[in-house]
Amino acid sequence: NNPVAPGGRFQVLLSGLGAVTPDWPAGMAAPLTNPPAVLAPVEAFVNGLRVPVLKATLAPGYAGIYLVELELPAVMDEGLAELRIVAAGNASNQVGIHVAY
């Protein structure tokens, strides 16, 4: 329901990205400022093309949830696109994102 514009930034909430730095206790909500960063290398792909990952941290105020911020290419087709996140070689399921100008 919330399309992303080409060249725009957007955030994805997900689980399973593993350890963070500095270390953070499991089950405790992440701090609202300077949340711990994911240790594993995180990559993102939209329609099979790599897109920049601007940050990958624990989601501020949430326990056990991660936040990944991405940036779409400035030029791309409108409509449904497929997003996949890869952390330390482990790929997420593909999910749809709506791209609109």
Jmol script that loads the backbone (N, CA, C; Angstrom):
load data "model"
ATOM      1  N   ASN A   1       0.803  -1.197   0.000  1.00  0.00           N
ATOM      2  CA  ASN A   1       0.000   0.000   0.000  1.00  0.00           C
ATOM      3  C   ASN A   1       0.849   1.265   0.000  1.00  0.00           C
ATOM      4  N   ASN A   2       2.126   1.126   0.266  1.00  0.00           N
ATOM      5  CA  ASN A   2       3.027   2.274   0.298  1.00  0.00           C
ATOM      6  C   ASN A   2       4.113   2.084  -0.751  1.00  0.00           C
ATOM      7  N   PRO A   3       3.891   2.598  -1.960  1.00  0.00           N
ATOM      8  CA  PRO A   3       4.897   2.395  -3.005  1.00  0.00           C
ATOM      9  C   PRO A   3       6.200   3.132  -2.702  1.00  0.00           C
ATOM     10  N   VAL A   4       7.272   2.602  -3.252  1.00  0.00           N
ATOM     11  CA  VAL A   4       8.593   3.202  -3.140  1.00  0.00           C
ATOM     12  C   VAL A   4       8.926   3.822  -4.482  1.00  0.00           C
ATOM     13  N   ALA A   5       9.445   5.039  -4.470  1.00  0.00           N
ATOM     14  CA  ALA A   5       9.827   5.714  -5.711  1.00  0.00           C
ATOM     15  C   ALA A   5      11.228   5.289  -6.123  1.00  0.00           C
ATOM     16  N   PRO A   6      11.468   5.157  -7.425  1.00  0.00           N
ATOM     17  CA  PRO A   6      12.832   4.898  -7.878  1.00  0.00           C
ATOM     18  C   PRO A   6      13.774   5.965  -7.306  1.00  0.00           C
ATOM     19  N   GLY A   7      14.931   5.524  -6.846  1.00  0.00           N
ATOM     20  CA  GLY A   7      15.885   6.417  -6.206  1.00  0.00           C
ATOM     21  C   GLY A   7      15.575   6.654  -4.737  1.00  0.00           C
ATOM     22  N   GLY A   8      14.445   6.130  -4.272  1.00  0.00           N
ATOM     23  CA  GLY A   8      14.038   6.338  -2.889  1.00  0.00           C
ATOM     24  C   GLY A   8      14.644   5.325  -1.937  1.00  0.00           C
ATOM     25  N   ARG A   9      14.625   5.708  -0.675  1.00  0.00           N
ATOM     26  CA  ARG A   9      15.085   4.819   0.390  1.00  0.00           C
ATOM     27  C   ARG A   9      13.873   4.211   1.075  1.00  0.00           C
ATOM     28  N   PHE A  10      14.031   2.985   1.546  1.00  0.00           N
ATOM     29  CA  PHE A  10      12.965   2.360   2.321  1.00  0.00           C
ATOM     30  C   PHE A  10      13.569   1.380   3.312  1.00  0.00           C
ATOM     31  N   GLN A  11      12.791   1.048   4.312  1.00  0.00           N
ATOM     32  CA  GLN A  11      13.249   0.167   5.373  1.00  0.00           C
ATOM     33  C   GLN A  11      12.438  -1.120   5.393  1.00  0.00           C
ATOM     34  N   VAL A  12      13.121  -2.200   5.735  1.00  0.00           N
ATOM     35  CA  VAL A  12      12.516  -3.516   5.815  1.00  0.00           C
ATOM     36  C   VAL A  12      12.772  -4.055   7.223  1.00  0.00           C
ATOM     37  N   LEU A  13      11.732  -4.585   7.867  1.00  0.00           N
ATOM     38  CA  LEU A  13      11.886  -5.259   9.149  1.00  0.00           C
ATOM     39  C   LEU A  13      11.932  -6.758   8.889  1.00  0.00           C
ATOM     40  N   LEU A  14      12.891  -7.448   9.508  1.00  0.00           N
ATOM     41  CA  LEU A  14      13.019  -8.886   9.315  1.00  0.00           C
ATOM     42  C   LEU A  14      13.698  -9.522  10.507  1.00  0.00           C
ATOM     43  N   SER A  15      13.772 -10.824  10.495  1.00  0.00           N
ATOM     44  CA  SER A  15      14.425 -11.559  11.575  1.00  0.00           C
ATOM     45  C   SER A  15      15.527 -12.430  10.992  1.00  0.00           C
ATOM     46  N   GLY A  16      16.347 -12.982  11.885  1.00  0.00           N
ATOM     47  CA  GLY A  16      17.317 -13.991  11.472  1.00  0.00           C
ATOM     48  C   GLY A  16      18.631 -13.497  10.902  1.00  0.00           C
ATOM     49  N   LEU A  17      19.030 -12.264  11.208  1.00  0.00           N
ATOM     50  CA  LEU A  17      20.301 -11.769  10.659  1.00  0.00           C
ATOM     51  C   LEU A  17      21.495 -12.061  11.561  1.00  0.00           C
ATOM     52  N   GLY A  18      21.272 -12.629  12.740  1.00  0.00           N
ATOM     53  CA  GLY A  18      22.376 -13.086  13.581  1.00  0.00           C
ATOM     54  C   GLY A  18      22.942 -12.049  14.523  1.00  0.00           C
ATOM     55  N   ALA A  19      24.212 -12.239  14.851  1.00  0.00           N
ATOM     56  CA  ALA A  19      24.904 -11.440  15.866  1.00  0.00           C
ATOM     57  C   ALA A  19      25.030  -9.972  15.467  1.00  0.00           C
ATOM     58  N   VAL A  20      25.116  -9.145  16.502  1.00  0.00           N
ATOM     59  CA  VAL A  20      25.269  -7.699  16.308  1.00  0.00           C
ATOM     60  C   VAL A  20      26.435  -7.195  17.146  1.00  0.00           C
ATOM     61  N   THR A  21      26.878  -5.993  16.802  1.00  0.00           N
ATOM     62  CA  THR A  21      27.926  -5.342  17.575  1.00  0.00           C
ATOM     63  C   THR A  21      27.499  -3.926  17.910  1.00  0.00           C
ATOM     64  N   PRO A  22      27.628  -3.477  19.140  1.00  0.00           N
ATOM     65  CA  PRO A  22      28.057  -4.281  20.282  1.00  0.00           C
ATOM     66  C   PRO A  22      27.030  -5.359  20.606  1.00  0.00           C
ATOM     67  N   ASP A  23      27.498  -6.380  21.320  1.00  0.00           N
ATOM     68  CA  ASP A  23      26.630  -7.490  21.700  1.00  0.00           C
ATOM     69  C   ASP A  23      25.404  -6.954  22.429  1.00  0.00           C
ATOM     70  N   TRP A  24      24.239  -7.585  22.191  1.00  0.00           N
ATOM     71  CA  TRP A  24      22.986  -7.124  22.796  1.00  0.00           C
ATOM     72  C   TRP A  24      22.230  -8.329  23.343  1.00  0.00           C
ATOM     73  N   PRO A  25      21.678  -8.231  24.552  1.00  0.00           N
ATOM     74  CA  PRO A  25      20.979  -9.383  25.143  1.00  0.00           C
ATOM     75  C   PRO A  25      19.724  -9.770  24.358  1.00  0.00           C
ATOM     76  N   ALA A  26      19.541 -11.069  24.141  1.00  0.00           N
ATOM     77  CA  ALA A  26      18.341 -11.571  23.463  1.00  0.00           C
ATOM     78  C   ALA A  26      17.120 -11.232  24.312  1.00  0.00           C
ATOM     79  N   GLY A  27      16.026 -10.857  23.637  1.00  0.00           N
ATOM     80  CA  GLY A  27      14.780 -10.569  24.325  1.00  0.00           C
ATOM     81  C   GLY A  27      14.654  -9.161  24.864  1.00  0.00           C
ATOM     82  N   MET A  28      15.712  -8.365  24.728  1.00  0.00           N
ATOM     83  CA  MET A  28      15.666  -6.980  25.199  1.00  0.00           C
ATOM     84  C   MET A  28      15.496  -6.056  23.998  1.00  0.00           C
ATOM     85  N   ALA A  29      14.581  -5.098  24.115  1.00  0.00           N
ATOM     86  CA  ALA A  29      14.353  -4.155  23.017  1.00  0.00           C
ATOM     87  C   ALA A  29      15.630  -3.379  22.714  1.00  0.00           C
ATOM     88  N   ALA A  30      15.886  -3.168  21.428  1.00  0.00           N
ATOM     89  CA  ALA A  30      17.065  -2.418  21.002  1.00  0.00           C
ATOM     90  C   ALA A  30      16.919  -0.951  21.390  1.00  0.00           C
ATOM     91  N   PRO A  31      18.021  -0.268  21.642  1.00  0.00           N
ATOM     92  CA  PRO A  31      17.942   1.145  22.008  1.00  0.00           C
ATOM     93  C   PRO A  31      17.422   1.986  20.843  1.00  0.00           C
ATOM     94  N   LEU A  32      16.790   3.109  21.179  1.00  0.00           N
ATOM     95  CA  LEU A  32      16.228   3.988  20.155  1.00  0.00           C
ATOM     96  C   LEU A  32      17.300   4.760  19.406  1.00  0.00           C
ATOM     97  N   THR A  33      18.431   4.994  20.033  1.00  0.00           N
ATOM     98  CA  THR A  33      19.547   5.670  19.353  1.00  0.00           C
ATOM     99  C   THR A  33      20.739   4.727  19.301  1.00  0.00           C
ATOM    100  N   ASN A  34      21.463   4.778  18.229  1.00  0.00           N
ATOM    101  CA  ASN A  34      22.640   3.938  18.004  1.00  0.00           C
ATOM    102  C   ASN A  34      22.378   2.453  18.251  1.00  0.00           C
ATOM    103  N   PRO A  35      21.408   1.861  17.550  1.00  0.00           N
ATOM    104  CA  PRO A  35      21.148   0.433  17.744  1.00  0.00           C
ATOM    105  C   PRO A  35      22.336  -0.401  17.255  1.00  0.00           C
ATOM    106  N   PRO A  36      22.575  -1.561  17.854  1.00  0.00           N
ATOM    107  CA  PRO A  36      23.682  -2.415  17.430  1.00  0.00           C
ATOM    108  C   PRO A  36      23.566  -2.811  15.955  1.00  0.00           C
ATOM    109  N   ALA A  37      24.716  -2.851  15.289  1.00  0.00           N
ATOM    110  CA  ALA A  37      24.792  -3.171  13.862  1.00  0.00           C
ATOM    111  C   ALA A  37      24.967  -4.674  13.642  1.00  0.00           C
ATOM    112  N   VAL A  38      24.421  -5.165  12.550  1.00  0.00           N
ATOM    113  CA  VAL A  38      24.550  -6.580  12.171  1.00  0.00           C
ATOM    114  C   VAL A  38      26.004  -6.857  11.792  1.00  0.00           C
ATOM    115  N   LEU A  39      26.543  -7.952  12.308  1.00  0.00           N
ATOM    116  CA  LEU A  39      27.928  -8.326  12.007  1.00  0.00           C
ATOM    117  C   LEU A  39      28.091  -8.939  10.619  1.00  0.00           C
ATOM    118  N   ALA A  40      27.140  -9.766  10.208  1.00  0.00           N
ATOM    119  CA  ALA A  40      27.238 -10.459   8.918  1.00  0.00           C
ATOM    120  C   ALA A  40      27.124  -9.456   7.770  1.00  0.00           C
ATOM    121  N   PRO A  41      27.808  -9.722   6.660  1.00  0.00           N
ATOM    122  CA  PRO A  41      27.603  -8.876   5.484  1.00  0.00           C
ATOM    123  C   PRO A  41      26.168  -9.040   4.975  1.00  0.00           C
ATOM    124  N   VAL A  42      25.495  -7.914   4.723  1.00  0.00           N
ATOM    125  CA  VAL A  42      24.103  -7.934   4.274  1.00  0.00           C
ATOM    126  C   VAL A  42      24.040  -7.343   2.872  1.00  0.00           C
ATOM    127  N   GLU A  43      23.397  -8.068   1.958  1.00  0.00           N
ATOM    128  CA  GLU A  43      23.200  -7.620   0.584  1.00  0.00           C
ATOM    129  C   GLU A  43      21.707  -7.613   0.295  1.00  0.00           C
ATOM    130  N   ALA A  44      21.305  -6.802  -0.681  1.00  0.00           N
ATOM    131  CA  ALA A  44      19.904  -6.757  -1.089  1.00  0.00           C
ATOM    132  C   ALA A  44      19.824  -6.771  -2.601  1.00  0.00           C
ATOM    133  N   PHE A  45      18.770  -7.422  -3.112  1.00  0.00           N
ATOM    134  CA  PHE A  45      18.569  -7.542  -4.547  1.00  0.00           C
ATOM    135  C   PHE A  45      17.123  -7.221  -4.872  1.00  0.00           C
ATOM    136  N   VAL A  46      16.920  -6.370  -5.870  1.00  0.00           N
ATOM    137  CA  VAL A  46      15.588  -6.064  -6.367  1.00  0.00           C
ATOM    138  C   VAL A  46      15.559  -6.517  -7.822  1.00  0.00           C
ATOM    139  N   ASN A  47      14.638  -7.416  -8.116  1.00  0.00           N
ATOM    140  CA  ASN A  47      14.557  -8.027  -9.454  1.00  0.00           C
ATOM    141  C   ASN A  47      15.897  -8.613  -9.882  1.00  0.00           C
ATOM    142  N   GLY A  48      16.634  -9.173  -8.909  1.00  0.00           N
ATOM    143  CA  GLY A  48      17.901  -9.820  -9.195  1.00  0.00           C
ATOM    144  C   GLY A  48      19.101  -8.897  -9.266  1.00  0.00           C
ATOM    145  N   LEU A  49      18.886  -7.585  -9.197  1.00  0.00           N
ATOM    146  CA  LEU A  49      19.990  -6.626  -9.259  1.00  0.00           C
ATOM    147  C   LEU A  49      20.334  -6.133  -7.860  1.00  0.00           C
ATOM    148  N   ARG A  50      21.628  -6.092  -7.558  1.00  0.00           N
ATOM    149  CA  ARG A  50      22.073  -5.642  -6.237  1.00  0.00           C
ATOM    150  C   ARG A  50      21.735  -4.164  -6.039  1.00  0.00           C
ATOM    151  N   VAL A  51      21.195  -3.838  -4.872  1.00  0.00           N
ATOM    152  CA  VAL A  51      20.902  -2.452  -4.501  1.00  0.00           C
ATOM    153  C   VAL A  51      21.670  -2.130  -3.231  1.00  0.00           C
ATOM    154  N   PRO A  52      21.997  -0.843  -3.015  1.00  0.00           N
ATOM    155  CA  PRO A  52      22.781  -0.480  -1.829  1.00  0.00           C
ATOM    156  C   PRO A  52      22.030  -0.738  -0.524  1.00  0.00           C
ATOM    157  N   VAL A  53      22.740  -1.347   0.422  1.00  0.00           N
ATOM    158  CA  VAL A  53      22.252  -1.483   1.798  1.00  0.00           C
ATOM    159  C   VAL A  53      22.886  -0.337   2.579  1.00  0.00           C
ATOM    160  N   LEU A  54      22.067   0.580   3.053  1.00  0.00           N
ATOM    161  CA  LEU A  54      22.565   1.752   3.755  1.00  0.00           C
ATOM    162  C   LEU A  54      22.857   1.466   5.222  1.00  0.00           C
ATOM    163  N   LYS A  55      22.065   0.583   5.824  1.00  0.00           N
ATOM    164  CA  LYS A  55      22.352   0.149   7.187  1.00  0.00           C
ATOM    165  C   LYS A  55      21.601  -1.131   7.479  1.00  0.00           C
ATOM    166  N   ALA A  56      22.146  -1.894   8.432  1.00  0.00           N
ATOM    167  CA  ALA A  56      21.513  -3.120   8.917  1.00  0.00           C
ATOM    168  C   ALA A  56      21.772  -3.165  10.415  1.00  0.00           C
ATOM    169  N   THR A  57      20.719  -2.967  11.215  1.00  0.00           N
ATOM    170  CA  THR A  57      20.834  -2.890  12.664  1.00  0.00           C
ATOM    171  C   THR A  57      19.682  -3.636  13.313  1.00  0.00           C
ATOM    172  N   LEU A  58      19.742  -3.733  14.635  1.00  0.00           N
ATOM    173  CA  LEU A  58      18.545  -4.139  15.360  1.00  0.00           C
ATOM    174  C   LEU A  58      17.531  -3.023  15.179  1.00  0.00           C
ATOM    175  N   ALA A  59      16.254  -3.369  15.106  1.00  0.00           N
ATOM    176  CA  ALA A  59      15.205  -2.367  14.936  1.00  0.00           C
ATOM    177  C   ALA A  59      15.010  -1.631  16.266  1.00  0.00           C
ATOM    178  N   PRO A  60      15.205  -0.324  16.282  1.00  0.00           N
ATOM    179  CA  PRO A  60      15.066   0.438  17.527  1.00  0.00           C
ATOM    180  C   PRO A  60      13.696   0.221  18.181  1.00  0.00           C
ATOM    181  N   GLY A  61      13.727  -0.119  19.480  1.00  0.00           N
ATOM    182  CA  GLY A  61      12.504  -0.308  20.236  1.00  0.00           C
ATOM    183  C   GLY A  61      11.892  -1.690  20.125  1.00  0.00           C
ATOM    184  N   TYR A  62      12.474  -2.583  19.325  1.00  0.00           N
ATOM    185  CA  TYR A  62      11.946  -3.936  19.136  1.00  0.00           C
ATOM    186  C   TYR A  62      12.943  -4.967  19.677  1.00  0.00           C
ATOM    187  N   ALA A  63      12.417  -6.099  20.090  1.00  0.00           N
ATOM    188  CA  ALA A  63      13.256  -7.220  20.524  1.00  0.00           C
ATOM    189  C   ALA A  63      13.238  -8.287  19.442  1.00  0.00           C
ATOM    190  N   GLY A  64      14.406  -8.723  19.000  1.00  0.00           N
ATOM    191  CA  GLY A  64      14.508  -9.819  18.046  1.00  0.00           C
ATOM    192  C   GLY A  64      14.175  -9.468  16.609  1.00  0.00           C
ATOM    193  N   ILE A  65      14.075  -8.185  16.287  1.00  0.00           N
ATOM    194  CA  ILE A  65      13.753  -7.744  14.925  1.00  0.00           C
ATOM    195  C   ILE A  65      14.901  -6.857  14.428  1.00  0.00           C
ATOM    196  N   TYR A  66      15.208  -7.004  13.157  1.00  0.00           N
ATOM    197  CA  TYR A  66      16.265  -6.214  12.528  1.00  0.00           C
ATOM    198  C   TYR A  66      15.649  -5.223  11.555  1.00  0.00           C
ATOM    199  N   LEU A  67      16.370  -4.140  11.301  1.00  0.00           N
ATOM    200  CA  LEU A  67      15.944  -3.129  10.342  1.00  0.00           C
ATOM    201  C   LEU A  67      17.044  -2.992   9.289  1.00  0.00           C
ATOM    202  N   VAL A  68      16.667  -3.134   8.027  1.00  0.00           N
ATOM    203  CA  VAL A  68      17.613  -2.952   6.912  1.00  0.00           C
ATOM    204  C   VAL A  68      17.084  -1.810   6.066  1.00  0.00           C
ATOM    205  N   GLU A  69      17.941  -0.813   5.833  1.00  0.00           N
ATOM    206  CA  GLU A  69      17.566   0.334   5.000  1.00  0.00           C
ATOM    207  C   GLU A  69      18.243   0.195   3.641  1.00  0.00           C
ATOM    208  N   LEU A  70      17.441   0.323   2.578  1.00  0.00           N
ATOM    209  CA  LEU A  70      17.903   0.121   1.202  1.00  0.00           C
ATOM    210  C   LEU A  70      17.638   1.362   0.371  1.00  0.00           C
ATOM    211  N   GLU A  71      18.294   1.430  -0.780  1.00  0.00           N
ATOM    212  CA  GLU A  71      18.051   2.506  -1.737  1.00  0.00           C
ATOM    213  C   GLU A  71      17.829   1.893  -3.115  1.00  0.00           C
ATOM    214  N   LEU A  72      16.718   2.260  -3.736  1.00  0.00           N
ATOM    215  CA  LEU A  72      16.422   1.762  -5.082  1.00  0.00           C
ATOM    216  C   LEU A  72      17.225   2.531  -6.125  1.00  0.00           C
ATOM    217  N   PRO A  73      17.471   1.913  -7.278  1.00  0.00           N
ATOM    218  CA  PRO A  73      18.109   2.634  -8.380  1.00  0.00           C
ATOM    219  C   PRO A  73      17.224   3.802  -8.819  1.00  0.00           C
ATOM    220  N   ALA A  74      17.834   4.841  -9.366  1.00  0.00           N
ATOM    221  CA  ALA A  74      17.096   6.033  -9.799  1.00  0.00           C
ATOM    222  C   ALA A  74      16.195   5.751 -10.998  1.00  0.00           C
ATOM    223  N   VAL A  75      16.566   4.749 -11.790  1.00  0.00           N
ATOM    224  CA  VAL A  75      15.771   4.411 -12.973  1.00  0.00           C
ATOM    225  C   VAL A  75      15.381   2.941 -12.885  1.00  0.00           C
ATOM    226  N   MET A  76      14.079   2.721 -12.846  1.00  0.00           N
ATOM    227  CA  MET A  76      13.564   1.355 -12.875  1.00  0.00           C
ATOM    228  C   MET A  76      12.098   1.384 -13.242  1.00  0.00           C
ATOM    229  N   ASP A  77      11.573   0.241 -13.656  1.00  0.00           N
ATOM    230  CA  ASP A  77      10.179   0.147 -14.072  1.00  0.00           C
ATOM    231  C   ASP A  77       9.242   0.262 -12.877  1.00  0.00           C
ATOM    232  N   GLU A  78       8.061   0.828 -13.151  1.00  0.00           N
ATOM    233  CA  GLU A  78       7.017   0.854 -12.135  1.00  0.00           C
ATOM    234  C   GLU A  78       6.377  -0.519 -12.028  1.00  0.00           C
ATOM    235  N   GLY A  79       5.706  -0.746 -10.905  1.00  0.00           N
ATOM    236  CA  GLY A  79       4.977  -1.998 -10.716  1.00  0.00           C
ATOM    237  C   GLY A  79       5.568  -2.826  -9.603  1.00  0.00           C
ATOM    238  N   LEU A  80       5.225  -4.097  -9.608  1.00  0.00           N
ATOM    239  CA  LEU A  80       5.675  -5.013  -8.570  1.00  0.00           C
ATOM    240  C   LEU A  80       7.109  -5.453  -8.854  1.00  0.00           C
ATOM    241  N   ALA A  81       7.965  -5.358  -7.840  1.00  0.00           N
ATOM    242  CA  ALA A  81       9.353  -5.806  -7.948  1.00  0.00           C
ATOM    243  C   ALA A  81       9.597  -6.831  -6.850  1.00  0.00           C
ATOM    244  N   GLU A  82      10.569  -7.711  -7.063  1.00  0.00           N
ATOM    245  CA  GLU A  82      10.892  -8.742  -6.078  1.00  0.00           C
ATOM    246  C   GLU A  82      12.129  -8.349  -5.287  1.00  0.00           C
ATOM    247  N   LEU A  83      11.995  -8.382  -3.960  1.00  0.00           N
ATOM    248  CA  LEU A  83      13.082  -8.042  -3.042  1.00  0.00           C
ATOM    249  C   LEU A  83      13.579  -9.307  -2.361  1.00  0.00           C
ATOM    250  N   ARG A  84      14.893  -9.428  -2.261  1.00  0.00           N
ATOM    251  CA  ARG A  84      15.526 -10.543  -1.544  1.00  0.00           C
ATOM    252  C   ARG A  84      16.688  -9.975  -0.745  1.00  0.00           C
ATOM    253  N   ILE A  85      16.801 -10.373   0.523  1.00  0.00           N
ATOM    254  CA  ILE A  85      17.897  -9.965   1.392  1.00  0.00           C
ATOM    255  C   ILE A  85      18.785 -11.182   1.610  1.00  0.00           C
ATOM    256  N   VAL A  86      20.102 -10.976   1.565  1.00  0.00           N
ATOM    257  CA  VAL A  86      21.063 -12.052   1.794  1.00  0.00           C
ATOM    258  C   VAL A  86      22.009 -11.609   2.906  1.00  0.00           C
ATOM    259  N   ALA A  87      22.108 -12.415   3.964  1.00  0.00           N
ATOM    260  CA  ALA A  87      23.023 -12.138   5.067  1.00  0.00           C
ATOM    261  C   ALA A  87      23.920 -13.344   5.272  1.00  0.00           C
ATOM    262  N   ALA A  88      25.223 -13.116   5.201  1.00  0.00           N
ATOM    263  CA  ALA A  88      26.210 -14.190   5.369  1.00  0.00           C
ATOM    264  C   ALA A  88      25.913 -15.360   4.441  1.00  0.00           C
ATOM    265  N   GLY A  89      25.448 -15.071   3.229  1.00  0.00           N
ATOM    266  CA  GLY A  89      25.180 -16.104   2.240  1.00  0.00           C
ATOM    267  C   GLY A  89      23.824 -16.777   2.359  1.00  0.00           C
ATOM    268  N   ASN A  90      23.041 -16.430   3.363  1.00  0.00           N
ATOM    269  CA  ASN A  90      21.710 -17.012   3.559  1.00  0.00           C
ATOM    270  C   ASN A  90      20.659 -16.064   3.017  1.00  0.00           C
ATOM    271  N   ALA A  91      19.879 -16.537   2.043  1.00  0.00           N
ATOM    272  CA  ALA A  91      18.895 -15.683   1.364  1.00  0.00           C
ATOM    273  C   ALA A  91      17.529 -15.777   2.027  1.00  0.00           C
ATOM    274  N   SER A  92      16.854 -14.631   2.070  1.00  0.00           N
ATOM    275  CA  SER A  92      15.466 -14.589   2.540  1.00  0.00           C
ATOM    276  C   SER A  92      14.552 -15.091   1.436  1.00  0.00           C
ATOM    277  N   ASN A  93      13.293 -15.280   1.781  1.00  0.00           N
ATOM    278  CA  ASN A  93      12.279 -15.485   0.761  1.00  0.00           C
ATOM    279  C   ASN A  93      12.162 -14.206  -0.048  1.00  0.00           C
ATOM    280  N   GLN A  94      11.707 -14.314  -1.294  1.00  0.00           N
ATOM    281  CA  GLN A  94      11.465 -13.118  -2.091  1.00  0.00           C
ATOM    282  C   GLN A  94      10.112 -12.545  -1.715  1.00  0.00           C
ATOM    283  N   VAL A  95      10.066 -11.230  -1.580  1.00  0.00           N
ATOM    284  CA  VAL A  95       8.807 -10.543  -1.278  1.00  0.00           C
ATOM    285  C   VAL A  95       8.601  -9.445  -2.309  1.00  0.00           C
ATOM    286  N   GLY A  96       7.352  -9.057  -2.509  1.00  0.00           N
ATOM    287  CA  GLY A  96       7.042  -8.020  -3.477  1.00  0.00           C
ATOM    288  C   GLY A  96       7.062  -6.643  -2.852  1.00  0.00           C
ATOM    289  N   ILE A  97       7.587  -5.684  -3.599  1.00  0.00           N
ATOM    290  CA  ILE A  97       7.498  -4.275  -3.233  1.00  0.00           C
ATOM    291  C   ILE A  97       6.892  -3.545  -4.426  1.00  0.00           C
ATOM    292  N   HIS A  98       6.110  -2.537  -4.142  1.00  0.00           N
ATOM    293  CA  HIS A  98       5.460  -1.779  -5.206  1.00  0.00           C
ATOM    294  C   HIS A  98       6.284  -0.538  -5.502  1.00  0.00           C
ATOM    295  N   VAL A  99       6.689  -0.383  -6.770  1.00  0.00           N
ATOM    296  CA  VAL A  99       7.487   0.758  -7.213  1.00  0.00           C
ATOM    297  C   VAL A  99       6.594   1.669  -8.042  1.00  0.00           C
ATOM    298  N   ALA A 100       6.558   2.959  -7.694  1.00  0.00           N
ATOM    299  CA  ALA A 100       5.747   3.925  -8.428  1.00  0.00           C
ATOM    300  C   ALA A 100       6.412   5.287  -8.386  1.00  0.00           C
ATOM    301  N   TYR A 101       6.271   6.053  -9.484  1.00  0.00           N
ATOM    302  CA  TYR A 101       6.818   7.409  -9.544  1.00  0.00           C
ATOM    303  C   TYR A 101       5.915   8.378  -8.852  1.00  0.00           C
TER     304      TYR A 101
END
end "model"
wireframe off; spacefill off
backbone 0.3
color backbone group
